Amino acid sequence: MAIIIFVLFACLVMIIAALLIAPPIILWRGSRQAWRCGRLYLTTLATVLGVPDPATAAQPRLLRHHAEGGREPAYEQYLYTQAWLDLRRALAEVVSAGRAQVSDDWSRTVQDWVSGPWTFSRLWHHLMGLILLAAIGLGTGLAAVFIAIIVVVQAVLVAVLAALGVAAARGLRIVDSALLLLRGIRMHCPSCSRRVSYPSYRCPACDAWHHDIRPGRYGVLRRWCSCGEQSMPTLLLLGSHEMRAYCPHPGCGVQLADSSGTAAEFTLPILGAAGAGKTRLMTALVMALEECPGTAVTPADDTTARRLDELRPAVAGNEPTPPTPSGPSRAYSVYVAPPAGVRRLIHLFDTGGGSPSFADLDARRFLGVADTFLFVIDPLSGGGRAAKDILDLVAQQAQGLGKNLRTSRLAVAVTRTDGRGGAGGEGWEGGEGGRGLPDPQAGSTDIERWLNDSGLDHLTRAMRMLFGDVRYFRTAAVVTGARVDSSVLRLARWLLPGTGEDA
């Protein structure tokens, strides 16, 4: 009986002793377990982020070389998607590794301290095993709370930064659009004449299409093409105008003017009957602007540069100009920067041949863009009826596009005045009235009266009825003494106020 009482007393003493030392052991071992789990999460997160070895970082999601499904061929901005994927991946790997680690610790503790018969000689050993298991449980719980707090803080931080990124992207878009509006810049395609809210671009390295390069999910200030070799600015004000821009509209995609979005645009359709001298006058206008002191005139694209190179020798040599290429009309675009004034991008639509081709919407849409028109009349050709038909067709097509011509200006250029009697045209007789052409310095009223007396009163009346402001000019698109006739510059100064001054 005494032995039983001793054994019970000894067991009670060991239990009390175990209870007394259990708290510090549990706290110590539990803290150690919590630290191990916390360290596991931090190291796993660093590995997922590529720290210190970038090779361990997760690959960006949906990396494509070509745009598809509404996505761009570019790396997504980290905070939009990849940050959440990294957070989920790190948490999943920690849960998996932590579960395996806790399971191993638990199994090893049970095997070493708890398993086996519960005898008096092993009672203390078993009690210590239970204390260690409690420490593992406490440490794992503390680690779970710590990791949960860290994950929540990370998620909130990523959400806040992503929101700031979205706000910054939208803010930059608004600022860029506001600057374009304040500077009066409205971009248009030189081929289809549709409004371009923002150009498309091709990657200079791989030629992949980037249809919406503006700040957003693929970058705020710059974006990386999915080829991984080219970084591109996201806004005109950040330098995207230095890349080649293209029309973003489906079915078009032609190259826009170089440095699109850096200058206000001015569209000038050049209309008239076949052989009236539209192409010659267009070239002479450009050459006259080039002769203005301090004025810089630069072709805005390769197509314009090639066409002007073909036309200049003919105009300079007072020879016939090469015919306008067949097909739908398109703009020849030049930048004009006067010494004092605003740099502008001038789109000159040369409607070659007889009647301009309006077979499709792209070919006539430029009529709805222009606020100033140039109508060319050759009195020698006897094409009054053809000129009237073209004017009626232009008015019909423009009004069909919703254009109110009463708010537009019309310059009427009477050409070929150098054809008889020299460049000045003195003594030249024409028209049914037989009256000589007015003096080269004659005003608009005198030229209009002469056209009326020459049997073109039906044409001038129609012009006055259609357009709010009509001005008549006598022009000679010839070169005398290495300079374009001054009449062309006078016409240019009315068409483009502030563009040039007399030499």
C-alpha positions in Angstrom: 0.0 0.0 0.0 2.8 2.4 0.9 4.4 1.7 -2.5 1.2 2.6 -4.3 0.9 5.8 -2.3 4.6 6.7 -3.1 4.1 6.0 -6.8 0.9 8.2 -6.9 2.7 10.9 -4.9 5.7 10.8 -7.3 3.4 10.9 -10.3 1.6 13.9 -8.8 4.9 15.7 -8.2 6.1 15.0 -11.8 2.8 16.4 -13.2 3.0 19.5 -11.0 6.6 19.9 -12.0 5.7 19.5 -15.7 2.9 22.1 -15.3 5.3 24.5 -13.7 8.0 24.2 -16.4 5.5 23.8 -19.3 4.8 27.5 -19.9 8.4 28.7 -20.4 9.1 25.6 -22.6 6.0 26.0 -24.6 6.7 29.7 -25.1 10.3 29.1 -26.0 9.7 26.2 -28.4 6.5 27.8 -29.7 8.3 31.0 -30.5 11.0 29.1 -32.2 8.4 27.2 -34.2 6.7 30.5 -35.1 10.0 32.0 -36.2 10.7 29.0 -38.4 7.3 29.3 -40.1 7.6 33.1 -40.5 11.1 32.8 -41.9 9.8 30.1 -44.3 7.2 32.5 -45.6 9.6 35.4 -46.0 12.3 33.3 -47.8 9.6 31.7 -50.0 8.2 35.2 -50.9 11.7 36.4 -51.7 12.3 33.4 -53.9 9.1 34.0 -55.8 10.1 37.6 -56.3 13.5 36.6 -57.6 15.6 37.7 -54.6 18.5 37.2 -54.7 18.4 35.1 -57.8 16.2 36.5 -60.6 15.9 33.0 -62.1 13.6 31.9 -59.3 11.0 34.6 -60.1 7.7 33.7 -61.5 7.3 34.3 -65.3 4.9 37.1 -66.3 1.4 35.9 -67.1 0.1 35.7 -70.6 3.3 36.8 -72.3 2.6 36.9 -76.0 4.5 38.2 -79.0 1.3 39.2 -80.9 -1.9 40.9 -79.6 -4.8 38.6 -79.3 -8.0 38.5 -77.3 -7.9 42.2 -76.7 -4.5 42.0 -75.0 -1.4 43.9 -76.1 1.9 42.2 -77.0 3.6 43.6 -73.9 4.5 42.8 -70.3 1.7 43.6 -67.9 2.5 46.2 -65.3 3.5 44.2 -62.1 0.8 45.6 -59.8 -2.0 44.8 -62.2 -1.8 41.0 -62.1 1.6 39.6 -61.4 1.7 40.9 -57.8 -1.4 39.0 -56.9 -0.1 35.9 -58.6 3.2 36.2 -56.7 1.3 36.6 -53.4 -0.9 33.5 -54.1 2.1 31.5 -55.2 4.1 32.4 -52.1 1.2 31.6 -49.8 0.5 28.3 -51.5 4.2 27.2 -51.3 4.4 28.3 -47.7 1.3 26.4 -46.7 2.5 23.3 -48.5 6.1 23.5 -47.1 4.8 24.5 -43.6 2.3 21.7 -43.5 5.1 19.2 -44.3 7.5 20.8 -41.8 4.9 20.8 -38.9 3.9 17.2 -39.8 7.5 16.1 -39.6 8.1 17.8 -36.3 4.9 16.4 -34.9 5.6 12.9 -36.0 9.2 13.0 -34.8 8.1 14.3 -31.4 5.4 11.7 -31.0 7.9 9.0 -32.1 10.7 10.2 -29.7 8.7 11.4 -26.7 5.1 10.1 -26.6 5.0 6.7 -28.2 5.6 3.5 -26.2 4.0 2.2 -22.9 3.1 4.7 -20.3 5.1 3.3 -17.4 6.2 5.1 -14.2 9.8 5.2 -15.4 8.8 6.9 -18.7 6.1 9.2 -17.3 8.4 12.2 -17.2 9.5 11.5 -20.8 5.9 11.3 -22.0 5.0 14.5 -20.1 7.8 16.4 -21.8 6.6 15.1 -25.2 3.1 16.4 -24.5 4.7 19.8 -23.6 6.7 19.8 -26.9 3.5 18.9 -28.9 1.7 21.8 -27.2 4.7 24.1 -28.1 4.5 22.9 -31.8 0.7 23.6 -31.8 1.2 27.0 -30.2 4.0 28.0 -32.5 2.1 26.9 -35.6 -0.9 28.9 -34.5 1.2 32.0 -33.9 2.9 31.5 -37.2 -0.5 31.2 -39.0 -1.6 34.5 -37.3 1.7 36.2 -38.3 1.5 35.0 -41.9 -2.2 36.0 -42.1 -1.4 39.5 -40.9 1.5 39.8 -43.4 -0.6 38.5 -46.3 -3.4 41.0 -45.4 -0.9 43.9 -45.2 0.6 42.9 -48.5 -2.8 42.6 -50.2 -3.8 46.0 -48.9 -0.5 47.5 -50.0 -0.7 45.9 -53.4 -4.3 47.1 -53.8 -3.4 50.7 -52.7 -0.4 50.8 -55.1 -2.5 49.3 -57.9 -5.2 51.9 -57.3 -2.5 54.6 -57.3 -1.1 53.1 -60.6 -4.6 53.2 -62.2 -5.1 56.8 -61.0 -1.7 57.8 -62.3 -2.3 56.2 -65.6 -5.7 57.8 -66.0 -4.3 61.1 -64.8 -1.5 61.0 -67.4 -4.0 60.2 -70.1 -6.2 63.2 -69.1 -3.1 65.5 -69.0 -1.9 64.3 -72.4 -5.4 64.8 -73.9 -5.8 68.2 -72.3 -2.4 69.3 -73.7 -3.5 68.2 -77.2 -6.8 70.0 -76.8 -5.1 73.2 -75.5 -2.6 73.1 -78.4 -5.5 72.5 -80.9 -4.1 69.2 -82.0 -6.5 66.8 -83.7 -4.9 64.0 -85.5 -6.3 62.5 -88.8 -5.2 59.7 -91.0 -3.8 61.0 -94.4 -5.4 58.1 -96.2 -8.9 57.4 -94.6 -9.2 60.9 -93.0 -10.7 59.4 -89.9 -10.0 61.0 -86.5 -7.1 59.4 -84.7 -7.7 59.6 -80.9 -4.3 58.0 -80.4 -2.0 56.3 -83.0 -1.0 52.7 -83.1 2.7 51.8 -83.1 5.0 49.0 -84.1 7.8 47.7 -81.9 11.1 49.0 -83.4 12.7 45.7 -82.4 10.2 43.0 -83.5 7.6 44.9 -85.5 4.7 43.7 -83.3 1.6 45.9 -83.3 0.8 47.9 -80.2 -2.7 49.3 -80.7 -3.1 51.2 -77.4 0.2 52.3 -76.0 -1.2 54.7 -73.5 -0.7 54.3 -69.7 -2.5 51.4 -68.3 -2.1 47.7 -67.4 1.1 47.4 -69.5 2.9 50.4 -68.0 2.5 53.9 -66.7 5.5 55.8 -68.1 6.9 53.1 -70.4 6.0 49.6 -71.5 8.1 46.6 -72.5 7.3 44.8 -75.7 6.8 41.1 -75.2 9.9 40.5 -77.3 11.8 41.7 -74.3 14.1 43.9 -76.4 12.3 47.2 -76.6 11.0 49.7 -74.1 8.5 52.3 -75.4 7.1 55.5 -74.0 3.4 55.5 -73.3 2.5 59.1 -74.2 3.2 61.7 -76.8 4.5 64.1 -74.1 6.9 61.3 -72.9 8.3 60.8 -76.4 6.1 58.3 -78.3 6.0 60.8 -81.1 9.6 59.8 -81.9 8.4 56.4 -83.1 6.6 55.7 -86.3 2.8 56.0 -85.8 0.1 54.2 -87.7 -3.7 54.7 -88.2 -5.4 52.6 -85.6 -8.6 52.1 -87.5 -9.4 48.5 -88.9 -8.8 48.2 -92.6 -6.4 51.1 -92.8 -3.2 50.9 -90.7 -1.2 53.3 -93.0 1.7 55.2 -91.6 0.8 58.6 -90.1 2.9 61.7 -90.4 6.2 61.6 -88.6 6.0 63.2 -85.1 2.2 62.9 -85.2 0.6 64.7 -82.3 3.2 67.5 -82.0 1.5 70.1 -84.2 -2.0 71.3 -85.0 -3.3 69.9 -88.3 -4.7 71.8 -91.2 -6.5 69.9 -94.0 -6.7 71.5 -97.5 -8.6 69.7 -100.3 -7.5 70.9 -103.7 -10.4 70.5 -106.1 -11.0 71.3 -109.7 -11.6 69.9 -113.2 -9.1 67.7 -115.1 -6.0 69.6 -116.2 -6.8 72.7 -114.2 -3.3 72.6 -112.6 -4.2 71.3 -109.1 -1.0 69.3 -108.7 1.2 72.1 -110.1 -0.4 74.6 -107.8 0.0 72.3 -104.8 3.7 72.0 -105.5 4.1 75.7 -106.1 2.4 76.4 -102.7 4.9 74.2 -100.9 7.8 75.8 -102.8 6.6 79.3 -102.1 6.4 78.5 -98.4 9.9 77.1 -98.6 11.1 80.4 -100.0 9.7 82.4 -97.1 12.6 83.7 -94.9 12.9 81.8 -91.7 10.1 79.3 -92.5 10.9 75.6 -92.2 8.9 73.3 -94.5 9.5 69.6 -93.9 7.8 66.6 -95.6 5.9 64.7 -92.9 6.3 61.2 -94.4 8.2 59.3 -97.0 5.3 59.3 -99.5 5.1 63.1 -99.4 8.9 63.4 -99.7 9.0 61.1 -102.8 6.1 62.9 -104.5 7.5 66.4 -103.9 10.9 65.2 -105.3 9.0 64.1 -108.5 7.1 67.4 -108.8 9.7 70.1 -107.9 11.9 69.7 -111.0 8.9 70.1 -113.3 7.6 73.2 -111.6 11.0 74.7 -111.3 11.6 74.1 -115.0 8.1 75.3 -115.9 7.4 71.9 -117.5 4.3 69.7 -117.2 4.1 67.9 -113.9 3.9 64.1 -113.6 0.3 62.9 -113.3 -1.3 62.2 -110.0 -1.1 58.5 -109.1 -4.4 56.7 -109.7 -6.5 55.4 -106.8 -8.3 57.0 -103.9 -7.1 60.5 -102.9 -4.7 60.8 -100.0 -2.9 63.6 -98.3 0.5 64.9 -98.9 1.6 66.2 -95.6 4.2 68.8 -94.7 5.2 70.5 -91.4 5.3 74.3 -91.7 7.1 76.2 -89.0 7.1 80.0 -89.6 9.7 82.2 -87.8 7.0 83.7 -85.6 3.9 81.6 -85.2 2.6 78.1 -84.6 4.2 75.0 -86.2 1.5 73.2 -88.2 1.0 69.9 -90.0 -0.6 70.7 -93.4 -2.5 67.9 -95.2 -2.8 68.7 -98.9 -5.4 66.5 -100.7 -4.6 66.5 -104.4 -7.7 65.1 -106.0 -6.0 64.2 -109.3 -7.6 63.5 -112.6 -11.0 64.8 -113.5 -13.7 64.2 -110.9 -12.3 63.1 -107.5 -12.9 59.5 -106.7 -15.7 59.1 -104.2 -16.2 55.4 -104.7 -15.8 54.6 -101.0 -16.1 56.5 -97.7 -12.4 56.7 -97.2 -12.0 58.6 -100.5 -14.4 61.3 -99.5 -14.2 61.5 -95.7 -11.5 64.3 -95.9 -14.2 66.6 -97.2 -15.8 66.5 -93.7 -12.5 67.3 -92.0 -11.5 70.4 -93.9 -12.6 74.0 -92.9 -10.8 75.6 -95.9 -11.1 74.4 -99.5 -9.1 75.4 -102.6 -10.9 75.2 -106.0 -8.7 75.5 -109.1 -10.1 77.0 -112.3 -8.3 77.0 -115.7 -10.1 79.6 -117.9 -8.2 78.3 -121.0 -9.6 74.8 -120.7 -13.2 75.8 -121.2 -14.2 73.4 -118.5 -16.8 75.6 -116.8 -19.4 72.8 -116.9 -17.0 70.3 -115.5 -16.0 72.7 -112.7 -19.6 73.2 -111.8 -20.3 69.4 -111.8 -17.3 68.9 -109.5 -18.4 71.7 -107.2 -21.9 70.1 -107.0 -20.4 66.7 -106.3 -18.1 68.0 -103.6 -21.0 69.9 -101.9 -23.2 66.8 -102.0 -20.6 64.5 -100.5 -19.5 67.0 -97.8 -23.1 67.6 -96.8 -23.7 63.9 -96.8 -21.0 63.7 -94.1 -22.8 66.3 -92.0 -20.5 69.1 -93.1 -21.9 72.6 -93.0 -20.1 74.4 -95.8 -21.4 77.8 -94.7 -18.9 77.7 -91.9 -16.0 76.9 -94.3 -13.8 79.1 -96.4 -13.2 78.7 -100.2 -10.2 80.0 -102.1 -10.8 80.0 -105.9 -7.5 80.1 -107.8 -7.6 81.1 -111.4 -4.6 79.4 -112.9 -2.7 79.2 -116.2 -2.6 83.0 -116.2 0.9 82.7 -117.5 -0.1 80.7 -120.5 -0.4 83.6 -122.9 1.2 87.0 -122.8 3.9 86.0 -120.3 3.8 85.3 -116.6 2.0 88.5 -115.9 -0.7 87.7 -118.4 -1.0 91.2 -119.8 -3.1 91.3 -122.9 -4.5 87.8 -122.4 -8.0 87.5 -123.6 -10.4 84.8 -122.6 -14.0 83.8 -122.0 -17.1 84.7 -123.9 -17.0 88.3 -122.8 -13.7 88.9 -124.4 -12.4 91.0 -121.6 -8.7 90.7 -120.5 -7.8 89.1 -117.2 -7.6 91.6 -114.4 -4.2 93.0 -113.3 -2.0 90.6 -111.4 -2.6 92.6 -108.2 -6.4 92.7 -108.8 -8.6 92.0 -105.8 -11.1 89.2 -105.3 -14.1 91.3 -106.5 -12.4 92.1 -109.8 -11.5 88.5 -110.4 -15.0 87.3 -109.6 -16.5 89.9 -111.9 -14.2 88.8 -114.7 -15.3 85.1 -114.2 -19.0 86.2 -114.3 -18.3 88.2 -117.6 -16.5 85.1 -119.0 -19.7 82.9 -118.6 -18.9 81.3 -115.3 -21.5 83.3 -113.3 -23.4 80.0 -112.5 -20.2 78.7 -110.9 -19.5 81.8 -108.8 -23.1 82.0 -107.6 -23.0 78.4 -106.5 -19.8 79.0 -104.6 -21.3 82.1 -102.8 -24.4 80.0 -101.9 -22.5 77.1 -100.5 -19.5 78.6 -98.7 -19.5 81.3 -96.0 -16.3 83.0 -97.2 -15.2 82.9 -100.8 -12.0 84.6 -102.0 -10.7 84.8 -105.6 -7.1 84.8 -106.6 -5.2 85.1 -109.8 -2.2 82.7 -109.7 0.7 81.8 -111.9 2.3 78.5 -110.7 5.6 79.3 -112.4 9.2 80.0 -111.4 10.8 83.2 -112.6 14.4 84.0 -111.6 14.6 80.9 -109.3 11.5 82.1 -107.3 7.9 81.0 -107.4 5.5 83.7 -108.6 4.5 86.0 -105.8 0.8 85.3 -106.5 1.2 81.8 -105.1 2.5 83.2 -101.8 -0.4 85.6 -101.6 -2.7 82.6 -102.0 -0.8 80.7 -99.3 -1.0 83.5 -96.8 -4.8 83.6 -97.1 -5.1 79.9 -96.9 -2.7 79.6 -94.0 -2.8 82.8 -92.0 0.5 83.6 -90.3 2.3 81.0 -92.3 4.7 83.2 -94.3 5.7 86.8 -95.1 6.6 88.2 -98.4 10.3 87.8 -99.1 
